[in-house]
Amino acid sequence: MMMFVQLTSKDPTAAGDGHDEIDFEFLGNVSGEPYLMQTNVFAQGVGGREQRSYLWFDPTEDFHNYTILWNPLNIIFSVDGVPVRVFRNHDANGVPYLSRQAMKVHATIWDGDTWATRGGRVKIDWAHAPFVASYGTYAASACVSAAGNDDQEGAPSAFCCPGDASSWMARRLGPDGERAVAWARDNYMVMDYCDDPWNLGRPAECDMDQLQLASVV
């Protein structure tokens, strides 16, 4: 069983070509083994950007903060305030970015045993049902589609932004954030789509700087 929180441009059960999606996923495990956290990005229907990492704590023992910062510059995944991944906007270089449609939050659990645990070799033991996902202290600051249309495309002027938007709309990783992502990669990452031998062709953004020292915002 897999637990996930995502931003998505469409109903996840019906998302087809062209949808955008940002995922935090927690994969099922064999009892006694550490849990894997997976992040993924879909841009204009193109996904396959999975990164898998262990965490420096047991995520089942207590609530923790899992944060997605999505703005025109980058997508930053953070755990308890520690940046663990960044996906930069390389749209100008031909890499699709999530900038053409509004998205909504979706959180649930679902059956991913065809692939999620040891490549699908370990199946769900339904004798342990019911399975429960618990969430607490959800908070969001977001620009909202002025027309109330989840699929609306357009420039930022088509959206109504909150007063604190200036605090995150132009935010990117500073040197400390870059070092935090490098620390998480070096110590906890176990799979990166850029180095996945099963990928048919290396994704273009893998040869572009996803980590680069930037000015502190």
N, CA and C of each residue as an Amber inpcrd file, in Angstrom:
protein
   651
   0.8520000  -1.1780000   0.0000000   0.0000000   0.0000000   0.0000000
   0.8910000   1.2330000   0.0000000   0.5070000   2.2560000  -0.7780000
   1.3260000   3.4450000  -0.9010000   0.5260000   4.6670000  -0.4600000
   1.1610000   5.5250000   0.3050000   0.5570000   6.7820000   0.7510000
   1.1930000   7.9120000  -0.0370000   0.3700000   8.8770000  -0.4930000
   0.9770000   9.9670000  -1.2450000   0.2090000  11.2620000  -1.0670000
   0.9350000  12.3510000  -1.2910000   0.3690000  13.6900000  -1.3800000
   0.8700000  14.2720000  -2.6830000  -0.0270000  14.8680000  -3.4550000
   0.4070000  15.4020000  -4.7390000  -0.3310000  16.6840000  -5.0750000
   0.3260000  17.4870000  -5.9160000  -0.3380000  18.5600000  -6.6360000
  -0.5890000  18.0310000  -8.0330000  -1.7910000  18.1760000  -8.5260000
  -2.1050000  17.6500000  -9.8480000  -3.0610000  18.5860000 -10.5600000
  -2.9570000  18.6290000 -11.8940000  -3.8140000  19.5000000 -12.6880000
  -5.1550000  18.8550000 -12.9900000  -5.2890000  17.5400000 -12.7360000
  -6.5310000  16.8310000 -13.0290000  -6.7920000  15.7930000 -11.9590000
  -7.9790000  15.1910000 -12.0090000  -8.2980000  14.0610000 -11.1480000
  -7.2750000  12.9720000 -11.4080000  -6.5040000  12.5270000 -10.3830000
  -5.4530000  11.5330000 -10.6080000  -5.9580000  10.2450000 -11.2320000
  -7.2260000   9.8990000 -11.0160000  -7.7390000   8.6590000 -11.5920000
  -8.0350000   8.8050000 -13.0710000  -8.0340000  10.0650000 -13.5640000
  -8.3570000  10.2750000 -14.9680000  -7.2920000  11.0750000 -15.6880000
  -6.1580000  11.3270000 -15.0260000  -5.1180000  12.1690000 -15.6180000
  -4.5540000  11.5120000 -16.8620000  -4.5730000  12.2450000 -17.9470000
  -4.0660000  11.7020000 -19.2010000  -2.9490000  12.5650000 -19.7300000
  -2.7870000  12.5490000 -21.0440000  -1.7320000  13.3260000 -21.6730000
  -1.9150000  14.8060000 -21.3610000  -0.8050000  15.4470000 -21.0550000
  -0.8260000  16.8820000 -20.8340000  -0.9920000  17.3150000 -19.3950000
  -1.1850000  16.3760000 -18.4560000  -1.4070000  16.8130000 -17.0780000
  -0.0780000  17.0900000 -16.3820000  -0.1330000  17.9630000 -15.3760000
   1.0140000  18.2710000 -14.5200000   0.7990000  17.6310000 -13.1540000
   1.9030000  17.2940000 -12.4890000   1.7740000  16.6000000 -11.2010000
   3.0900000  16.6910000 -10.4350000   3.0020000  16.9160000  -9.1230000
   4.1570000  16.9160000  -8.2280000   3.8350000  15.9680000  -7.0850000
   4.6870000  14.9800000  -6.8400000   4.3640000  13.9070000  -5.8940000
   5.3430000  13.7950000  -4.7340000   4.7880000  13.5960000  -3.5410000
   5.4590000  12.9940000  -2.3900000   4.7910000  11.6410000  -2.1870000
   5.5490000  10.5530000  -2.2210000   4.9730000   9.2170000  -2.0750000
   5.7790000   8.4210000  -1.0500000   5.0780000   7.6050000  -0.2760000
   5.7240000   6.7400000   0.7110000   5.3810000   5.3060000   0.3520000
   6.4030000   4.5460000  -0.0270000   6.1920000   3.2130000  -0.5670000
   6.0450000   2.1870000   0.5410000   5.2530000   1.1610000   0.2830000
   5.1060000   0.0680000   1.2340000   6.4260000  -0.6510000   1.4470000
   6.5300000  -1.3550000   2.5650000   7.7870000  -2.0360000   2.8560000
   7.5350000  -3.3870000   3.5010000   8.5970000  -4.1690000   3.6070000
   8.5500000  -5.4140000   4.3590000   8.8190000  -5.0650000   5.8140000
   8.0520000  -5.6260000   6.7270000   8.1460000  -5.2680000   8.1390000
   9.5870000  -5.2950000   8.6270000   9.9820000  -4.2140000   9.2960000
  11.3270000  -4.1230000   9.8490000  12.3130000  -3.4040000   8.9620000
  11.9530000  -3.1750000   7.7020000  12.8460000  -2.4650000   6.7970000
  12.4630000  -0.9870000   6.7630000  13.4230000  -0.0940000   6.4780000
  13.1010000   1.3370000   6.4260000  12.1110000   1.6400000   5.3030000
  11.3580000   2.7050000   5.5010000  10.4150000   3.1550000   4.4770000
  11.1470000   4.0020000   3.4380000  10.6890000   3.9060000   2.1980000
  11.2300000   4.7200000   1.1200000  10.2720000   5.8580000   0.8070000
  10.8360000   7.0430000   0.6510000  10.0780000   8.1850000   0.1640000
  10.4150000   8.3830000  -1.3050000   9.4060000   8.5570000  -2.1250000
   9.6250000   8.7940000  -3.5480000   9.0410000  10.1470000  -3.9280000
   9.7980000  10.9180000  -4.7090000   9.2840000  12.1570000  -5.2850000
   9.2570000  12.0000000  -6.7930000   8.3300000  12.7090000  -7.4330000
   8.1990000  12.6050000  -8.8820000   7.6080000  13.8990000  -9.4130000
   7.8930000  14.1880000 -10.6700000   7.3810000  15.3820000 -11.3420000
   6.8610000  14.9790000 -12.7140000   5.6160000  15.3400000 -13.0010000
   5.0560000  15.2260000 -14.3440000   4.9030000  16.6340000 -14.8990000
   5.3690000  16.8620000 -16.1130000   5.2020000  18.1490000 -16.7700000
   4.6240000  17.9100000 -18.1570000   3.4270000  18.4570000 -18.3930000
   2.7380000  18.3070000 -19.6740000   2.6200000  16.8340000 -20.0710000
   2.3080000  16.0030000 -19.0920000   2.0760000  14.5900000 -19.3480000
   3.2980000  13.7090000 -19.3090000   4.4700000  14.2930000 -19.1440000
   5.7150000  13.5210000 -19.1370000   6.1940000  13.3660000 -17.7010000
   6.2570000  12.1150000 -17.2170000   6.7260000  11.8360000 -15.8680000
   8.0110000  11.0410000 -15.9050000   8.0690000   9.9850000 -15.1050000
   9.2710000   9.1610000 -15.0780000  10.4550000   9.8350000 -14.4310000
  10.1890000  10.8150000 -13.5330000  11.2810000  11.5530000 -12.8820000
  11.3850000  11.1680000 -11.4020000  11.3080000   9.8830000 -11.1390000
  11.3140000   9.4110000  -9.7590000  12.6900000   9.5010000  -9.1110000
  12.7000000   9.9350000  -7.8680000  13.8590000   9.8060000  -6.9940000
  13.3790000   9.1350000  -5.7080000  14.1380000   8.1540000  -5.2230000
  13.7730000   7.4380000  -3.9980000  14.8590000   7.6200000  -2.9550000
  14.4110000   7.8610000  -1.7230000  15.3500000   8.0940000  -0.6250000
  14.8170000   7.4690000   0.6550000  15.7580000   7.0440000   1.5030000
  15.3970000   6.7520000   2.8800000  15.3150000   8.0800000   3.6280000
  14.6890000   8.0640000   4.7790000  14.6230000   9.2430000   5.6300000
  15.4860000   9.0380000   6.8670000  15.8000000  10.1070000   7.5570000
  16.6480000  10.0250000   8.7530000  15.8030000   9.8060000  10.0100000
  14.5590000   9.3600000   9.8060000  13.6510000   9.0420000  10.9060000
  12.6220000   8.0420000  10.3860000  11.8590000   7.4570000  11.3000000
  10.7710000   6.5580000  10.9260000   9.5130000   7.4000000  10.7100000
   9.0290000   7.5280000   9.4660000   7.8990000   8.4240000   9.1940000
   6.5740000   7.9360000   9.7640000   6.5360000   6.7080000  10.2900000
   5.2880000   6.1860000  10.8530000   5.1310000   6.4990000  12.3380000
   6.1800000   7.0160000  12.9760000   6.1290000   7.2230000  14.4250000
   5.4950000   8.5470000  14.8300000   5.5320000   9.5350000  13.9460000
   5.0030000  10.8490000  14.2990000   4.7340000  11.6280000  13.0200000
   4.0290000  12.7540000  13.1510000   3.8090000  13.6340000  12.0160000
   5.0900000  14.4120000  11.7110000   5.3260000  14.6480000  10.4290000
   6.4470000  15.4670000   9.9780000   5.9410000  16.4140000   8.8980000
   6.7240000  17.4420000   8.6100000   6.3360000  18.4340000   7.6110000
   6.9410000  18.0920000   6.2540000   6.0790000  17.8860000   5.2750000
   6.4990000  17.6210000   3.9020000   5.9800000  18.7770000   3.0510000
   6.9030000  19.5210000   2.4660000   6.5590000  20.7850000   1.8170000
   6.9420000  20.7740000   0.3490000   6.0300000  21.2830000  -0.4810000
   6.3070000  21.5020000  -1.9010000   6.2440000  22.9990000  -2.1580000
   7.3440000  23.5660000  -2.6070000   7.3700000  24.9510000  -3.0690000
   7.4060000  24.9140000  -4.5930000   6.3740000  25.4370000  -5.2230000
   6.2810000  25.4440000  -6.6930000   6.1000000  26.8840000  -7.1400000
   7.0460000  27.3970000  -7.8800000   6.9380000  28.7440000  -8.4210000
   7.5140000  28.7590000  -9.8370000   7.5540000  29.8960000 -10.5160000
   8.0340000  29.9000000 -11.9010000   9.5000000  29.5210000 -12.0670000
  10.2770000  29.5210000 -10.9950000  11.7100000  29.2570000 -11.0880000
  12.0710000  27.8000000 -10.8460000  11.4020000  27.1710000  -9.8930000
  11.7870000  25.8120000  -9.5090000  10.7050000  25.1730000  -8.6420000
  10.8660000  23.8670000  -8.4460000  10.0530000  23.1110000  -7.5010000
  11.0110000  22.5810000  -6.4430000  10.7570000  22.9000000  -5.1820000
  11.6260000  22.4650000  -4.0960000  10.8320000  21.5490000  -3.1620000
  11.3300000  20.3410000  -2.9630000  10.7500000  19.3970000  -2.0090000
  11.5320000  19.5100000  -0.6980000  10.8220000  19.6630000   0.4190000
  11.4900000  19.7660000   1.7170000  10.8400000  18.8300000   2.7280000
  11.6570000  18.3200000   3.6520000  11.1830000  17.4780000   4.7500000
  11.6250000  18.1250000   6.0560000  10.6650000  18.4900000   6.8840000
  10.9570000  19.1840000   8.1440000  11.8610000  20.3940000   7.9230000
  11.5940000  21.1190000   6.8410000  12.3510000  22.3230000   6.5400000
  13.6770000  22.0970000   5.8510000  14.0430000  20.8440000   5.6000000
  15.3130000  20.5220000   4.9350000  15.0450000  20.2520000   3.4540000
  15.5700000  21.0720000   2.5350000  15.3790000  20.7890000   1.1150000
  16.0470000  19.4660000   0.7320000  15.3000000  18.5950000   0.0480000
  15.8380000  17.2910000  -0.3370000  15.8760000  17.0940000  -1.8470000
  15.1910000  17.9800000  -2.5850000  15.2200000  17.8610000  -4.0410000
  14.8140000  19.1920000  -4.6490000  15.3890000  19.4980000  -5.8130000
  14.9740000  20.6710000  -6.5770000  14.8210000  20.2670000  -8.0410000
  13.7610000  20.7610000  -8.6740000  13.5520000  20.5820000 -10.1140000
  13.4200000  21.9750000 -10.7040000  14.4370000  22.3860000 -11.4620000
  14.4940000  23.7550000 -11.9560000  13.7250000  23.9100000 -13.2700000
  13.3380000  25.1400000 -13.5440000  12.6420000  25.4710000 -14.7830000
  13.6570000  25.6130000 -15.9100000  13.6940000  24.5990000 -16.7810000
  14.5390000  24.6430000 -17.9780000  13.6760000  24.6540000 -19.2330000
  12.4940000  25.2700000 -19.1190000  11.5760000  25.3370000 -20.2550000
  12.2280000  26.0010000 -21.4590000  13.0480000  27.0140000 -21.2100000
  13.7110000  27.7210000 -22.3060000  14.6900000  26.8260000 -23.0530000
  15.1060000  25.7250000 -22.4040000  16.0360000  24.7830000 -23.0310000
  15.3290000  23.5280000 -23.5370000  13.9980000  23.5950000 -23.6370000
  13.2580000  22.4860000 -24.2180000  12.7510000  21.4490000 -23.2400000
  12.9340000  21.6820000 -21.9290000  12.4320000  20.7480000 -20.9130000
  11.0960000  21.2770000 -20.3990000   9.9990000  20.5420000 -20.5740000
   8.6910000  21.0400000 -20.1260000   8.6990000  21.3670000 -18.6370000
   8.0230000  22.4720000 -18.2940000   7.8960000  22.8720000 -16.8920000
   6.4170000  23.0580000 -16.5640000   6.1090000  23.0730000 -15.2930000
   4.7250000  23.1530000 -14.8330000   4.3200000  24.6150000 -14.7100000
   3.9530000  25.2280000 -15.8190000   3.6550000  26.6560000 -15.8060000
   2.4440000  27.0190000 -16.6570000   1.7000000  26.0260000 -17.1330000
   0.6280000  26.3040000 -18.0800000  -0.7770000  26.0300000 -17.5500000
  -0.8860000  25.4500000 -16.3520000  -2.2180000  25.1430000 -15.8350000
  -2.2120000  25.1050000 -14.3090000  -3.3890000  25.3850000 -13.7570000
  -3.5450000  25.3660000 -12.3030000  -3.5650000  23.9310000 -11.8020000
  -3.2870000  23.7530000 -10.4990000  -3.2970000  22.4170000  -9.9070000
  -4.0360000  22.4480000  -8.5730000  -4.3530000  21.2580000  -8.0720000
  -5.0260000  21.1220000  -6.7890000  -4.3270000  20.0470000  -5.9740000
  -4.5800000  20.0330000  -4.6610000  -3.9510000  19.0720000  -3.7560000
  -4.8000000  17.8090000  -3.6800000  -4.1230000  16.6620000  -3.7220000
  -4.7990000  15.3700000  -3.5890000  -3.9580000  14.5180000  -2.6560000
  -4.5840000  13.8960000  -1.6520000  -3.8530000  13.0650000  -0.6900000
  -4.6700000  11.8190000  -0.3800000  -4.0250000  10.6510000  -0.4290000
  -4.7470000   9.4040000  -0.1950000  -3.7550000   8.2550000  -0.0550000
  -4.2630000   7.0320000  -0.0330000  -3.4460000   5.8290000  -0.1620000
  -4.0050000   5.0210000  -1.3160000  -3.1440000   4.2500000  -1.9700000
  -3.6220000   3.4340000  -3.0820000  -2.7230000   2.2180000  -3.2760000
  -3.2370000   1.2740000  -4.0270000  -2.5680000  -0.0020000  -4.2700000
  -1.5340000   0.1590000  -5.3770000  -0.2580000   0.1770000  -4.9780000
   0.8210000   0.2600000  -5.9630000   1.6950000  -0.9730000  -5.9500000
   1.1200000  -2.1350000  -5.5640000   1.9870000  -3.3040000  -5.3510000
   2.4740000  -3.9600000  -6.6380000   2.0710000  -3.4470000  -7.7870000
   2.6390000  -3.9760000  -9.0300000   4.0720000  -3.5020000  -9.2290000
   4.4800000  -2.4670000  -8.4720000   5.8330000  -1.9410000  -8.6600000
   6.4640000  -1.3560000  -7.3900000   5.6550000  -0.9700000  -6.3850000
   6.1620000  -0.1070000  -5.3150000   7.1020000  -0.8040000  -4.3390000
   6.8590000  -2.0510000  -3.9870000   7.6790000  -2.7310000  -2.9820000
   8.5470000  -3.7870000  -3.6430000   9.8520000  -3.5330000  -3.6120000
  10.8310000  -4.4370000  -4.2260000  10.4560000  -4.7470000  -5.6740000
  10.1150000  -3.6710000  -6.3900000   9.8090000  -3.8280000  -7.8060000
   8.5530000  -4.6270000  -8.0830000   7.6510000  -4.7130000  -7.1090000
   6.4150000  -5.4540000  -7.2910000   6.4820000  -6.8940000  -6.8430000
   7.6380000  -7.3210000  -6.3160000   7.7680000  -8.7160000  -5.8810000
   7.0470000  -8.9780000  -4.5600000   6.8680000  -7.9250000  -3.7500000
   6.1520000  -8.0630000  -2.4840000   4.7610000  -7.4510000  -2.6460000
   3.7280000  -8.2470000  -2.4110000   2.3540000  -7.8080000  -2.6030000
   1.7190000  -7.3860000  -1.2710000   0.6120000  -6.6750000  -1.3660000
  -0.1140000  -6.2410000  -0.1750000  -0.6920000  -7.4470000   0.5550000
  -0.5380000  -7.4480000   1.8600000  -1.1760000  -8.4590000   2.7000000
  -2.4890000  -7.8620000   3.2040000  -3.5730000  -8.2340000   2.5450000
  -4.8680000  -7.6350000   2.8630000  -5.3810000  -8.0500000   4.2370000
  -4.7270000  -9.0140000   4.8690000  -5.1240000  -9.4070000   6.2240000
  -4.8910000  -8.2760000   7.2220000  -4.0300000  -7.3060000   6.8450000
  -3.7390000  -6.1790000   7.7340000  -4.7050000  -5.0130000   7.5350000
  -5.6490000  -5.1410000   6.6230000  -6.6190000  -4.0660000   6.3950000
  -7.5030000  -3.8810000   7.6390000  -8.0740000  -2.7050000   7.8520000
  -8.0500000  -1.5460000   6.9550000  -6.7460000  -0.7550000   7.0700000
  -6.3840000  -0.0920000   5.9770000  -5.1950000   0.7420000   5.9340000
  -5.6190000   2.2020000   6.0940000  -4.8800000   2.9290000   6.9090000
  -5.2650000   4.2970000   7.2480000  -4.1130000   5.2510000   6.9510000
  -4.4140000   6.3570000   6.2870000  -3.4580000   7.4480000   6.0920000
  -3.9400000   8.6380000   6.9110000  -3.0640000   9.1950000   7.7300000
  -3.4470000  10.3160000   8.5970000  -2.6430000  11.5550000   8.2330000
  -3.3270000  12.6870000   8.1560000  -2.6850000  13.9520000   7.8150000
  -3.0610000  14.9790000   8.8790000  -2.1560000  15.8990000   9.1620000
  -2.4520000  16.9160000  10.1580000  -1.8150000  18.2440000   9.8140000
  -2.4370000  19.3360000  10.2540000  -1.9010000  20.6900000  10.1210000
  -1.5670000  21.0220000   8.6740000  -2.5140000  20.7480000   7.7790000
  -2.3270000  21.1250000   6.3740000  -2.3980000  22.6390000   6.2310000
  -1.5050000  23.2080000   5.4370000  -1.5160000  24.6480000   5.1810000
  -1.0800000  24.8980000   3.7490000  -1.6400000  25.9490000   3.1470000
  -1.2840000  26.2690000   1.7650000  -1.2980000  27.7730000   1.5690000
  -0.4030000  28.2410000   0.7250000  -0.4230000  29.6040000   0.2180000
  -0.2940000  29.4750000  -1.2830000  -1.2910000  29.9490000  -2.0260000
  -1.2990000  29.6690000  -3.4610000  -2.0180000  30.7640000  -4.2230000
  -1.6260000  30.9220000  -5.4710000  -2.3640000  31.7700000  -6.3990000
  -3.5240000  30.9520000  -6.9570000  -4.7130000  31.5340000  -6.9590000
  -5.9240000  30.8200000  -7.3480000  -6.3970000  31.3180000  -8.7030000
  -6.8360000  30.3900000  -9.5380000  -7.3740000  30.7390000 -10.8420000
  -8.5200000  31.7280000 -10.6820000  -8.4100000  32.8750000 -11.3310000
  -9.4150000  33.9190000 -11.1730000 -10.7820000  33.4720000 -11.6490000
 -10.8050000  32.5500000 -12.6090000 -12.0730000  32.0740000 -13.1550000
 -12.5810000  30.8480000 -12.4260000 -11.8000000  30.3420000 -11.4450000
 -12.1970000  29.1420000 -10.7340000 -12.1330000  27.8990000 -11.5860000
 -11.3410000  27.9450000 -12.6410000 -11.2300000  26.8200000 -13.5750000
  -9.9130000  26.1180000 -13.3270000  -9.9420000  24.8750000 -12.8740000
  -8.7270000  24.1460000 -12.5280000  -7.8050000  23.9490000 -13.7100000
  -8.3440000  23.9670000 -14.9120000  -7.5330000  23.6980000 -16.0930000
  -7.1800000  24.9710000 -16.8520000  -7.4540000  26.1110000 -16.2570000
  -7.1910000  27.3610000 -16.9480000  -5.7100000  27.5330000 -17.2230000
  -5.4110000  27.9570000 -18.4310000  -4.0460000  28.2890000 -18.7790000
  -3.9400000  29.8030000 -18.8860000  -2.7320000  30.3040000 -18.7790000
  -2.5730000  31.7280000 -18.9620000  -1.4460000  32.2940000 -18.1480000
  -1.2290000  33.6030000 -18.3020000  -0.1660000  34.3060000 -17.6030000
  -0.5460000  34.4830000 -16.1380000   0.4440000  34.8120000 -15.2840000
   0.1410000  35.0040000 -13.8650000  -0.9730000  36.0070000 -13.6020000
  -1.1990000  36.9610000 -14.5300000  -2.2490000  37.9510000 -14.3360000
  -3.6300000  37.3190000 -14.2970000  -3.7550000  36.0620000 -14.7690000
  -5.0440000  35.3620000 -14.7730000  -5.3510000  34.7550000 -13.4170000
  -4.4680000  34.9440000 -12.4460000  -4.6270000  34.3160000 -11.1440000
  -4.6270000  35.3650000 -10.0370000  -5.3240000  35.0400000  -8.9660000
  -5.3810000  35.9170000  -7.7940000  -4.4330000  35.3690000  -6.7360000
  -3.4310000  36.1550000  -6.3530000  -2.4010000  35.6820000  -5.4320000
  -2.5800000  36.3100000  -4.0480000  -2.2540000  35.5690000  -2.9840000
  -2.3750000  36.1050000  -1.6230000  -1.2920000  37.1320000  -1.3370000
  -1.4640000  37.8440000  -0.2400000  -0.5260000  38.9010000   0.0990000
   0.8820000  38.4210000   0.3580000   1.0250000  37.1530000   0.7920000
   2.3680000  36.6610000   1.1010000   3.0380000  36.0020000  -0.0950000
   2.4380000  36.1050000  -1.2770000   2.9970000  35.4250000  -2.4490000
   4.4030000  35.9120000  -2.7680000   4.6820000  37.1890000  -2.4750000
   6.0090000  37.7150000  -2.7860000   7.0950000  36.9990000  -2.0080000
   6.7290000  36.3400000  -0.8940000   7.7310000  35.6590000  -0.0780000
   8.1700000  34.3320000  -0.6830000   7.3920000  33.7880000  -1.6130000
   7.7540000  32.4840000  -2.1870000   7.7460000  32.4610000  -3.7130000
   7.1440000  33.4690000  -4.3550000   7.0300000  33.4300000  -5.8100000
   8.3900000  33.4600000  -6.5060000   9.3740000  34.1280000  -5.9200000
  10.7030000  34.2270000  -6.5320000  11.7580000  33.4660000  -5.7380000
  11.3300000  32.5870000  -4.8390000  12.2990000  31.9000000  -3.9820000
  12.9950000  30.7750000  -4.7380000  14.2660000  30.6740000  -4.5120000
  15.0590000  29.5630000  -5.0300000  16.0400000  29.1370000  -3.9460000
  16.7420000  28.0490000  -4.1830000  17.7030000  27.5890000  -3.1870000
  18.8840000  28.5420000  -3.0920000  19.2620000  28.8700000  -1.8760000
  20.5170000  29.5580000  -1.6540000  21.6080000  28.5400000  -1.3840000
  22.8160000  28.9870000  -1.0400000  23.9190000  28.0500000  -0.7810000
  23.5970000  27.0110000   0.2840000  22.9140000  27.4120000   1.3640000
  22.5740000  26.4390000   2.4060000  21.6040000  25.3870000   1.8710000
  20.6480000  25.8090000   1.0550000  19.7130000  24.8660000   0.4600000
  20.3870000  23.9060000  -0.4940000  21.3290000  24.4220000  -1.2650000
  22.0820000  23.5610000  -2.1830000  22.8430000  22.4890000  -1.4080000
  23.4630000  22.9110000  -0.3130000  24.2200000  21.9460000   0.4930000
  23.2920000  20.9200000   1.1390000  22.0920000  21.3540000   1.5410000
  21.1380000  20.4200000   2.1460000  20.6940000  19.3620000   1.1430000
  20.4000000  19.7720000  -0.0890000  20.0000000  18.8110000  -1.1190000
  21.1430000  17.8460000  -1.4080000  22.3640000  18.3670000  -1.4960000
  23.5220000  17.4990000  -1.7370000  23.6990000  16.5040000  -0.5890000
  23.4880000  16.9620000   0.6510000  23.5880000  16.0720000   1.8160000
  22.5510000  14.9650000   1.7450000  21.3130000  15.3120000   1.4080000
  20.2520000  14.3080000   1.3090000  20.5520000  13.3020000   0.2030000
  21.0480000  13.7860000  -0.9230000  21.3890000  12.8870000  -2.0290000
  22.5140000  11.9380000  -1.6320000  23.5640000  12.4870000  -1.0400000
  24.7510000  11.6850000  -0.7320000  24.4870000  10.6410000   0.3510000
  23.5950000  10.9550000   1.2900000  23.4240000  10.0860000   2.4540000
  22.1750000   9.2160000   2.4300000  21.1600000   9.6040000   1.6490000
  19.8870000   8.8900000   1.7530000  19.2860000   8.4450000   0.4210000
  19.7030000   9.0190000  -0.6900000  19.1000000   8.6410000  -1.9660000
  19.5710000   7.2610000  -2.4010000  18.6210000   6.4450000  -2.8710000
  18.9510000   5.1020000  -3.3400000  18.6010000   4.9080000  -4.8100000
  17.8170000   5.8140000  -5.3980000  17.4900000   5.7090000  -6.8200000
  17.2240000   7.0910000  -7.3990000  17.8310000   7.3440000  -8.5440000
  17.6440000   8.6070000  -9.2510000  17.3410000   8.2810000 -10.7080000
  16.2480000   8.8150000 -11.2190000  15.8570000   8.5070000 -12.5990000
  16.9340000   8.8690000 -13.6120000  17.7610000   9.8470000 -13.2850000
  18.8230000  10.2420000 -14.2160000  19.8600000   9.1390000 -14.4000000
  19.9910000   8.2730000 -13.3980000  20.9770000   7.1910000 -13.4580000
  20.3190000   5.8240000 -13.5910000  19.0270000   5.7990000 -13.9360000
  18.2840000   4.5410000 -14.0200000  18.5740000   3.8490000 -15.3460000
  19.1760000   2.6470000 -15.3210000  19.5030000   1.9540000 -16.5770000
  18.2720000   1.5360000 -17.3670000  17.0930000   1.5250000 -16.7090000
  15.8690000   1.1340000 -17.4120000  15.2760000   2.2820000 -18.2130000
  15.7560000   3.5040000 -17.9880000  15.2690000   4.6330000 -18.7710000
  15.7350000   4.5090000 -20.2120000  14.8220000   4.7090000 -21.1330000
  15.1710000   4.6670000 -22.5510000  15.6050000   6.0610000 -22.9760000
  16.8870000   6.3250000 -22.8210000  17.4030000   7.6430000 -23.1340000
  17.4790000   8.5030000 -21.8880000  18.5540000   9.2290000 -21.7550000
  18.7520000  10.0710000 -20.5740000  17.9360000  11.3510000 -20.7240000
  17.0580000  11.6760000 -19.7590000  16.2660000  12.9030000 -19.8540000
  17.1550000  14.1350000 -19.9820000  16.7060000  15.0860000 -20.7800000
  17.5390000  16.2440000 -21.1060000  17.9600000  17.0270000 -19.8760000
  17.0550000  17.1690000 -18.8820000  17.3890000  17.9970000 -17.7200000
  18.4830000  17.3940000 -16.8620000  18.7620000  16.0950000 -17.0500000
  19.8020000  15.4490000 -16.2520000  21.1900000  15.9810000 -16.5910000
  21.3260000  16.5610000 -17.7680000  22.6060000  17.1400000 -18.1640000
  22.6280000  18.6540000 -17.9790000  21.6030000  19.1720000 -17.3160000
  21.5510000  20.5890000 -16.9750000  21.6860000  20.7160000 -15.4660000
  22.1220000  21.8560000 -14.9960000  22.3630000  22.0420000 -13.5700000
  21.0500000  22.0500000 -12.8000000  20.8050000  21.0150000 -11.9990000
  19.6990000  21.0330000 -11.0540000  20.1830000  21.5450000  -9.6980000
  21.4690000  21.4230000  -9.4750000  22.0830000  21.9950000  -8.2820000
  23.1120000  23.0240000  -8.7130000  22.9320000  24.2400000  -8.2850000
  23.8920000  25.2910000  -8.5980000  23.7670000  26.3590000  -7.5270000
  24.8860000  26.8470000  -7.0470000  24.8370000  27.8530000  -5.9920000
  24.1810000  29.1220000  -6.5170000  23.1400000  29.5560000  -5.8330000
  22.4030000  30.7450000  -6.2300000  22.4320000  31.7450000  -5.0830000
  22.0530000  32.9650000  -5.3950000  22.0260000  33.9740000  -4.3430000
  20.9300000  33.6390000  -3.3440000  21.1730000  33.9460000  -2.0910000
  20.2020000  33.6670000  -1.0430000  19.0230000  34.6190000  -1.1870000
  17.8060000  34.0730000  -1.1290000  16.6020000  34.8900000  -1.2070000
  16.0970000  35.1570000   0.2040000
